[in-house]
């Protein structure tokens, strides 16, 4: 759903100097949480739609490689469940 927290995880070579994902025009840099596993928690985009994800990997020599459209993130509208009212009374004077 829009604006809800999501976790992005990329598996790649261990010890990279940077792993970044392009999400809706924003570059999100991931942290290595275990050997070769990079992750970050970030909010989903604020508008519903399908967002292609591109990934950039950089080694310790700052040599990088990028792959476009490695995955798609589908964001839906928030579902609002109407409240059920019981025992509603109207007071008139």
Beta strands, then each sheet from edge to edge (+ up, - down):
strand 1: 5-11
strand 2: 18-23
strand 3: 26-34
strand 4: 37-43
strand 5: 49-58
strand 6: 64-75
sheet 1: 1+ 4- 3+ 2- 5+ 6-
end
